[in-house]
Amino acid sequence: MGPILTEDQATNLARGFTNEDIIRAVFSIPSNKAPSSYGFNSTFFKESWRIMGEDVCKVGQSFFETGQLLKEVNYAKLTLIPKVQHP
């Protein structure tokens, strides 16, 4: 059996996230990393935080409370690349 969490560790893992937690997470991402499916990397979010930060936190809090993401956020793009010489 692996390591067992203490009661304090388990409680800490189950606690909710604050807006400060979300802000720390967003601003901890290197600026040239984590491009979104629509092409913006973390620099976009950092530079426009004054305008949209409150909404980003609301979406994050909603997800942590309900387990549901907006359908616009929760999707993936698939690109099929044929494995032939001349597709």
Secondary structure, 3 states (H helix, E strand, C coil): CCCCCCHHHHHHHHCCCCHHHHHHHHHHCCCCCCCCCCCCCHHHHHHCHHHHHHHHHHHHHHHHHHCCCCCCCCCCCCCCCCCCCCC
